[in-house]
Amino acid sequence: MSRELTLRIYSAIVMIAVVLACTWYGGLAFRLFAVGLGVLVYYEWSKMTRLQETSLRGYAFGWFAVIVTFANLLIGDAALTVPLMGGFVFTACLFSMFGNWTRWHAIGILYASLSAVSLSAIRGDDSVGFVAMLFVFAVVWSTDILAYFFGRAIGGPKLAPRISPGKTWSGAVGGTFSGVAAGMVVALSYFQVSSIWLPLMALFLSVSSQIGDLFESFIKRRFGVKDSSHLIPGHGGVMDRVDGLVFACFATFFLAIGFSAAGGTPVTSLGAFLLGR
């Protein structure tokens, strides 16, 4: 076994142990994990898209925006977190349209902030949130791992050759089926599944996670970088490892908003919404 592969395996074990421990404890421990993830995501995003070179004021505003949003998520009024995030993103959009900032400033604030907010909202503080988070992990991780193996074993037409030449349709389909199966195993371990809602949500999460992977590949290709950073030994950057996870959480967050708007009833628990409980 090569030194690089050994390092990659050890890093993965440590990361999984930390993530699952924080998920088990929930509450402040998980919110700290989510906020730490969001901070690292914004750091890598700003480096990749060269925000500091484009506009120092925009770069500073971005850090101010994510820090205030995350501080409120940790110790403030939970009801203010989304309005704060939305206000900062809107402000950055205005400066992008009428100032010398670029759209990458606003997208970066949204991407990093929503990473922490959506993860925290799914986990919540109860046992339903714990199961919901395990469900998301099972779908996303199985999709990512098995898509790689199916793609290598079967090959065939490329999924998006201009964005990510290594990805194939066989990998995407195989990863999706694997993600749905893994999610159902987790769900059935905790309660009886009596409707099609959970398989559909697993499918939704799996497809969303692959879109997130393609999105980050697009960003890296757009700015000519190989990895989002070198923070994780053997793995590259944090965004390289969580792109699918955070996109799946984003998608769940916006889907819940859509259902709430259509039905006129607010979603009080994102984890319960995800599991159809």
C-alpha positions in Angstrom: 0.0 0.0 0.0 1.4 3.4 -1.0 2.2 6.1 1.5 -0.4 8.4 -0.1 -3.2 5.8 0.0 -2.3 5.0 3.7 -2.5 8.7 4.5 -5.8 9.0 2.7 -7.3 6.1 4.6 -6.1 7.4 8.0 -7.4 10.9 7.2 -10.8 9.4 6.2 -11.1 7.4 9.4 -10.4 10.5 11.6 -12.8 12.6 9.6 -15.6 10.0 9.8 -15.0 9.6 13.6 -15.2 13.3 14.2 -18.3 13.8 12.1 -20.2 10.9 13.7 -19.2 11.9 17.2 -20.5 15.4 16.6 -23.7 14.0 15.0 -24.2 11.7 18.0 -23.9 14.5 20.6 -25.9 17.0 18.5 -26.7 20.4 20.0 -23.9 22.8 20.4 -21.3 20.2 19.4 -22.8 19.7 16.0 -23.4 23.4 15.5 -19.7 24.0 16.2 -18.8 21.3 13.7 -21.1 22.9 11.1 -19.8 26.4 11.7 -16.2 25.1 11.5 -17.0 23.5 8.2 -18.6 26.7 7.0 -15.6 28.8 7.9 -13.2 26.4 6.1 -15.5 26.4 3.1 -15.5 30.1 2.8 -11.7 30.2 3.3 -11.3 27.7 0.4 -13.9 29.4 -1.8 -12.2 32.8 -1.3 -8.8 31.4 -2.2 -10.1 29.5 -5.3 -12.1 32.4 -6.7 -9.4 35.0 -5.7 -11.9 37.3 -3.9 -9.1 39.2 -2.1 -7.5 40.1 -5.4 -10.8 41.2 -7.0 -12.0 43.4 -4.1 -10.4 43.7 -0.7 -13.6 45.3 0.7 -15.7 42.6 -0.8 -13.4 39.9 0.7 -13.6 41.6 4.1 -17.4 42.0 3.9 -17.7 38.3 3.1 -15.8 37.3 6.2 -17.8 39.7 8.3 -21.0 38.2 6.9 -20.2 34.6 7.6 -18.8 35.3 11.0 -21.9 37.3 12.1 -24.2 34.6 10.6 -22.3 31.8 12.3 -22.2 33.6 15.7 -25.9 34.0 15.6 -26.3 30.3 14.7 -24.2 29.4 17.8 -25.4 31.8 20.4 -28.1 34.1 18.9 -31.7 33.9 17.9 -32.2 30.9 15.5 -35.1 32.8 13.9 -32.7 35.5 12.7 -30.1 33.3 11.1 -31.8 32.9 7.7 -32.8 36.6 7.5 -29.2 37.6 8.3 -27.8 35.3 5.7 -30.2 36.6 3.1 -29.5 40.2 3.9 -25.7 39.7 3.5 -26.2 37.8 0.3 -28.5 40.5 -1.1 -26.0 43.3 -0.1 -23.2 41.5 -1.9 -25.4 41.1 -5.0 -26.1 44.8 -5.0 -22.3 45.6 -4.8 -21.8 43.0 -7.6 -24.2 44.8 -9.8 -23.3 48.4 -9.0 -19.8 48.2 -7.6 -16.5 46.4 -8.4 -17.4 43.1 -6.6 -18.0 40.0 -8.6 -20.9 37.5 -8.3 -18.4 35.1 -6.6 -18.5 37.3 -3.5 -22.3 36.8 -3.1 -22.2 33.1 -4.1 -19.4 32.5 -1.6 -21.3 34.0 1.3 -24.4 31.9 0.4 -22.4 28.7 -0.2 -20.5 28.9 3.1 -23.3 30.2 5.2 -25.9 27.7 3.9 -23.4 24.9 4.5 -23.6 25.5 8.2 -27.2 26.6 8.4 -28.7 23.6 6.4 -26.5 21.0 8.2 -27.5 22.4 11.6 -31.2 22.6 10.7 -31.3 18.9 9.6 -29.5 17.7 12.7 -31.5 19.8 15.1 -31.5 18.8 18.8 -33.7 15.7 18.8 -33.5 12.0 17.9 -35.3 12.5 14.6 -32.6 14.9 13.5 -29.9 12.3 14.4 -31.6 9.7 12.2 -32.1 12.3 9.4 -28.4 13.2 9.5 -27.4 9.6 9.3 -29.8 9.1 6.4 -28.1 12.0 4.6 -24.6 10.7 5.3 -25.6 7.2 4.1 -27.0 8.4 0.8 -24.3 10.9 0.0 -21.3 8.8 1.0 -22.6 5.7 -0.7 -23.4 7.7 -3.9 -19.9 9.2 -3.9 -18.0 5.9 -3.2 -20.0 3.6 -5.4 -20.2 6.1 -8.3 -16.4 5.9 -8.5 -16.4 2.1 -8.5 -19.2 1.7 -10.9 -17.6 4.2 -13.2 -14.3 2.5 -13.1 -15.8 -1.0 -13.6 -18.3 -0.2 -16.4 -17.1 3.0 -18.0 -19.1 4.2 -21.0 -20.3 7.7 -22.0 -19.1 10.7 -20.0 -21.6 12.5 -17.7 -20.2 16.0 -18.2 -16.9 15.8 -20.1 -16.4 19.6 -20.2 -16.7 19.9 -16.4 -15.4 16.6 -15.0 -14.0 14.3 -17.7 -13.6 11.3 -15.2 -17.3 11.0 -14.4 -19.5 8.6 -16.4 -23.2 7.9 -16.7 -22.7 4.4 -15.4 -21.1 5.8 -12.3 -23.9 8.3 -11.8 -26.6 5.7 -12.1 -24.8 3.1 -10.1 -24.0 5.7 -7.4 -27.7 6.8 -7.3 -29.0 3.3 -6.8 -26.4 2.6 -4.1 -27.3 5.9 -2.3 -31.0 5.1 -2.3 -30.3 1.6 -1.0 -28.0 2.8 1.8 -30.4 5.5 2.8 -33.2 2.9 3.0 -31.1 0.6 5.2 -30.6 3.4 7.7 -34.2 4.4 7.7 -35.4 0.8 8.1 -33.0 0.4 11.0 -35.0 3.0 13.0 -38.6 2.8 11.9 -41.0 1.2 9.5 -41.2 2.7 6.0 -44.7 2.7 4.7 -44.7 5.3 1.9 -42.7 6.2 -1.2 -41.5 9.5 0.4 -38.2 8.2 1.8 -37.0 6.5 -1.4 -37.9 9.6 -3.3 -36.0 11.8 -0.8 -33.0 9.4 -1.0 -33.1 9.7 -4.8 -33.4 13.5 -4.5 -30.4 13.7 -2.1 -28.3 11.4 -4.3 -28.9 13.4 -7.5 -28.3 16.7 -5.6 -25.0 15.5 -4.2 -23.8 14.6 -7.7 -24.8 18.1 -8.9 -22.8 19.5 -6.0 -19.8 17.5 -7.1 -20.1 18.8 -10.6 -20.6 22.3 -9.4 -17.3 22.3 -7.5 -15.6 20.7 -10.5 -16.9 23.6 -12.6 -15.5 26.1 -10.1 -12.1 24.5 -10.0 -12.0 24.3 -13.8 -13.2 27.9 -14.1 -10.3 29.1 -11.9 -7.7 26.6 -13.0 -7.2 24.8 -9.6 -6.8 21.1 -9.0 -7.9 21.0 -5.3 -9.8 23.5 -3.2 -6.9 23.5 -0.8 -4.4 21.1 0.9 -5.9 21.2 4.4 -6.7 17.4 4.5 -3.7 15.1 4.1 -4.3 12.8 1.1 -7.6 14.3 0.2 -7.0 17.9 -0.8 -9.4 20.5 0.6 -12.6 20.5 2.7 -14.8 21.4 -0.2 -13.4 18.5 -2.2 -14.9 16.2 0.5 -18.1 17.9 1.4 -19.3 19.3 -2.0 -21.9 16.6 -2.4 -23.0 16.7 1.2 -23.6 20.4 1.5 -25.4 20.5 -1.9 -27.7 17.7 -0.7 -28.4 19.7 2.5 -29.0 22.9 0.4 -31.5 21.0 -1.8 -33.4 19.7 1.3 -33.4 23.2 2.8 -34.9 24.8 -0.4 -37.3 21.9 -1.0 -38.7 22.4 2.6 -39.1 26.1 1.9 -41.0 25.3 -1.4 -43.3 22.8 0.4 -43.9 25.3 3.1 -44.8 28.1 0.7 -47.0 25.8 -1.4 -48.8 24.4 1.6 -49.0 27.5 3.7 -47.7 25.5 6.7 -44.1 26.3 8.0 -41.7 23.4 8.3 -40.6 23.4 12.0 -38.1 20.6 11.8 -36.0 20.0 8.7 -35.0 16.6 9.9 -38.6 15.5 10.4 -39.5 16.9 7.0 -36.7 14.9 5.4 -37.9 11.7 7.0 -41.6 12.4 6.4 -42.3 12.1 10.2 
